[in-house]
């Protein structure tokens, strides 16, 4: 049951990411004409590509954490959360370079929640860990709903 719930959660998050695309995409024989009202961060191209790569790495880390949770490898999942999602000095510098106070605050909160996720995983409590994971993912959803590159 837990594997099913985690799989459904990841599927939901991937679908959310699919809806965050910046371009108009054809769907079968219809074209979606949607105005993107999200706030542009106006990042220089090099920084934009770096930021996108970081976000993809965060998603891969979350996928790995879910897999480790399914195998009851909470200590390994905790280490990943702290090292890859937590508020490291590098992530703090990156967030501070976004040029938008709200985006910076959201990014820092996301990384703090990564550390909280790591702490929850360390307990081995599946419900506490899933709750912390949900909290971390909510920052992803909120940020992608609010901002665009």
N, C-alpha and C positions, 0 to 999 in steps of 0.2 A: 504494500500500500504506500509506504514512504517513497519507494522508487517511482511509483506512478505519480504521486503528488509532485515530487521534484522534477520529473520529466515534464509534467503539465506546466509547472512553473517556468521552466527553461523555455518551453515552446511559446508560452505567453510572452516572455521577454524578447524572444527572437522576432515574434510577430510585431511587437512594439517597435523594435529597431527597423523592421521593414517599412513601417509607416513613417519613419523619420527621414526618409530619403529626400534630398533636396531637389530632385528633378521630377518632372512629370513623367510617369511611367505608363505605358499601355497595359491594359488588362483585357486580355482576349482581343475582342474587336472594338472595345470601347477605350476612350482616353479619359483619364481623370484630369480634370482641370481644377486644381486646388491651389489656392493662394497660401503661400507659406508666411504666416504672420509671426513666426518666431523671430527673436532678436538676433541679428547678425553680430558676431563678435569681430568681424572685419580683421581677421588674423592674416598676417602675411603668409604667402603660399607655403613656405618652408615650415613655419610654425603650425599652420593648419594641418599639414601632412603628419607632422610629429604628434600633434594632439589626436588626430584620428587613429594613428597607430597605437597610441597609449590607450585609447578607449577600446579598441579591438583587443588589446592585451588584457585589459580589465575584464572584458566579457569572457575571454578564454580562461582567465583565472577563476572566475565564478563558475564556469562549466567544470573546471577541474575540482573545485571545492565541492560542488554538488556530487560529483562522482566519488570523491573521497568520503563524503558523508554517507553515501549509499553503501560503502564498504566498511563503515564504522572506523575510518582512519582519521579520527578527529584531531590528533596531534599534528599530522601532516597538513590537514586542511587549515588548522590554526596558523601554522608557520607560513603557508601560502598567503593567507589573508593579511597577516602582519607585513610580510615582505613585499607583496605585489599590490595590495589595496590600501595598506595603512599610510599614515601621514609621515612619510619619510622626508628628510630634508629636500630631496630632489622633487618630490611631488608638491611640497610646499612652495618651492621656487616656481614650478610650472604653473600652479594655480595663481600665484601672485603676478604672473605675466599675462593673464587673460585680458586685462584692460577694461574690465567691467566688474564693479563691486559685487553685484549680485552673483555673477558667475564665479568669481573668486570665492565668495562665502559658500556657495553651493559645492564647489569643488573641495574646499577644505572640510566641509561637513561630511561629504562623501568619504574622504580619506580617514577622517576620525571614525566614521561608522565602520570602515574596514578594520580598524584596530579593535573596535567593540565586537565585531564579528569574530575576529581572532580570539578574543577573550572568551566569548560565548562558546566557540568551538572547543576551546581548551577544557571546558567542563565536561564535554562528552554528552551533554543534554541535548537531544535532538530537537525538542520543542523550543528551547532557548536559542539554539543555533539557527533554526528555521526563522524564528522571529527576527533575529539579528540580520540574517540574510535578506529577509523581506525589507527591513529598514534600509539596508545598503542599496538594494535594487530600487527602492522608491526614489533615492537621489538620482539614479540613472534616468528613470522615467521622467522625473520633474525637470531635470536639466535638458534632456532631449526634447521635451515638450516646450521649453522656454527659449532655448538657444539653438542657433545653427552656425555652421562655419561660414 
